[in-house]
Amino acid sequence: MTKAVHGVIHGKVIQLTEELGLAEGQEVQVFVRAIPPSASWGEGLRRCAGALAHEWTEADDRILEDLRQERKRDSRREISQ
């Protein structure tokens, strides 16, 4: 079985983000590739987008940023009594 899984380093321990489904004590071979920190949340989205990453544009980043800002705005109306 070969599977790519994300994890986080804690000293000499790598904490995986999901279960591998292997038996306790099973020996494995590990290859580690560091994921560079994202400059912005758009960079993380590009990494996750997979096959569509090459189609992502700065306009898409602006659209998502506009949506994020719109969600932060208070849209509640005053109730008159």
ZIPE-V724036 format. One record per backbone hydrogen bond with DSSP energy under -0.5 kcal/mol. CO is the residue of the C=O (numbers start at 0). NH is the residue of the N-H. If there is no record, write none. Layout:
co,nh
CO,NH
CO,NH
//
This chain:
co,nh
2,4
5,16
7,14
9,12
12,9
12,14
13,15
14,7
22,25
33,35
39,42
39,43
40,44
41,45
42,46
43,47
44,48
46,49
48,51
49,52
51,54
51,55
52,55
56,60
57,61
58,62
59,63
60,64
61,65
62,66
63,67
64,68
65,69
66,70
67,71
68,72
69,72
72,74
77,79
//
